[in-house]
Amino acid sequence: MDKQRLARIEEYVFGLFRAAGTTRLLAREVFESTDGYANADLVRAFEDLEKKRRLLVRYTDEGNDWLQLTPEGAARAGLDEPESPAVFPHPPKSST
């Protein structure tokens, strides 16, 4: 994916967090929020934010898929750091 397009999608995701005023969103809400980006493109942005930049954590709780900003992600979005994170980022998988 084009790096500029990926950056625009990531900024869109941060904007959703800012608009909601929260560091945690249902993934479904992000997917339903726009027709301007394909779900696959949004997933690529989630993966970049999670695995490369460590600004987001994706997890499932009681059958719901959640996105939660890490403290660094919250700062990037201009939001207060979560008082107690519900989840912690896992270390990236080793390629060996």
TAKASUL-V490246 format. One record per backbone hydrogen bond with DSSP energy under -0.5 kcal/mol. CO is the residue of the C=O (numbers start at 1). NH is the residue of the N-H. If there is no record, write none. Layout:
BEGIN
{{CO:NH} {CO:NH}}
END
This chain:
BEGIN
{{2:6} {3:7} {4:8} {5:9} {6:10} {7:11} {8:12} {9:13} {10:14} {11:15} {12:16} {13:17} {14:18} {15:19} {16:20} {17:21} {17:22} {23:69} {25:67} {26:29} {26:30} {27:31} {28:32} {29:33} {30:33} {31:34} {38:42} {39:43} {40:44} {41:45} {42:46} {43:47} {44:48} {45:49} {46:50} {47:51} {47:52} {48:52} {48:53} {49:55} {49:56} {55:70} {57:68} {59:66} {61:64} {64:61} {64:66} {65:27} {65:28} {66:59} {67:25} {68:57} {70:74} {71:75} {72:76} {73:77} {74:78} {74:79} {75:78}}
END
